[in-house]
Amino acid sequence: MRNFLLLGSLLLVSVSATANDAIKYTCKMNNAERVIEVAYASADKAAPCTVSYTKDGVTQTLWSYESTEGQCEAKAAEFAEKQSSWGWTCSNDASDAQAAKNAE
């Protein structure tokens, strides 16, 4: 299990990531939404993986790694931080789901 901590002016996210965890950042500004997602080729491995970005209904792959564990998670977090620096409000959907579960 890997732990990442992202600190930024508008975004604070703590992620414990394994290949079974979904990593998805949703960034919003006014009525617009952008989505940054990490996908794994296998349920039991953290690599290979890809980072995709959905903007205006169009999804593109930004990064993919064959054997570097943790790189997709780090790149997704960095890109969410960059979106925040541009004025977007980003949240990590996995962290939000965990917070809701803990509140029950």
N, C-alpha and C positions, 0 to 999 in steps of 0.2 A: 504494500500500500504506500502511495506517495502522498505527501501533503504539500500544498501550494498556498501561499498567502499573497494576495494582491492588495497593495495599498495604493490608494489614489485619492485625488481630491473629491471625486464623486462616487467612487466605487470601492467597497471593502468586501472581499469575498474570501472565504476560507473553503477550500475544496479538498476532500479526501477522495481520491479517484482510484478506482479499479476499472478494469475493462467492463464490468457489469454496471457501473454507474453511468447514467446519462449526464453529459455535460452540455448544457445549453444556456446561452446568455440571450436574453431578450432585451433589446435596446429600443427605447421609445422617445420620440420628440413630437409634440403636438399630436397629429393623427397618424404619423408615420411609425413603422416598426421595422427593425432589422433583427435578424436572428443569426447567431454564431453557434455552430454545433460541432461537437467532436463525435466521430463515428469510428468504430473499431471493426476490423475484418473478422475477428473471432471473439466469442464471448469470454474466453479464458485468457486472453492476452491483451496487453496495452499497446502492442504494435503488431502489424501495421495499423495505421490510423490515418484519418483525414480530418481536416478542419474545413467546414463549409460555411458560406455566408449567403444569406438570403436577403435581398434588397429589391423592393418593388416586385415581388413575386418571382424573381429570377434567382436561382441558386447557382453558385459557382464554388469550386474547390479552391481554397486559398493555399493550403499546405497539405502535404502528405509525407509520411515517414514510414519506412519499412521496418526499422529495427531500433529506433531511438525512443525508448520508453520515457514518457513524461513530456516529450516535446510538443505533442498536439495540445495537451492541457495547458502548457505554458504559453503557446502561441495564441490559443483562444483567449486566455486571460489577458494577455498583452493587448490583443486587438479590442477586447471589451473595454479595457482601460483607455485605449486611444479614442474609441467612440465616445466615452465619457468626457474626455478632454475636449471633444468637439461639441459638447452640450447635450448629448444624448443621456438619458437615464437608463442605465443597464442593471439588470438583475440576473442572478444565476438561478435558473429554474430549479435545479437540484437542491440548492440551499433553501429556496423558498418552500419547496415541498417538505424538506426536513424540518423547517421551522414550524410549518403547519402541523406536521405529525407530532412534534414535541409539545405543541400547545394543546393537543387533545387530552 
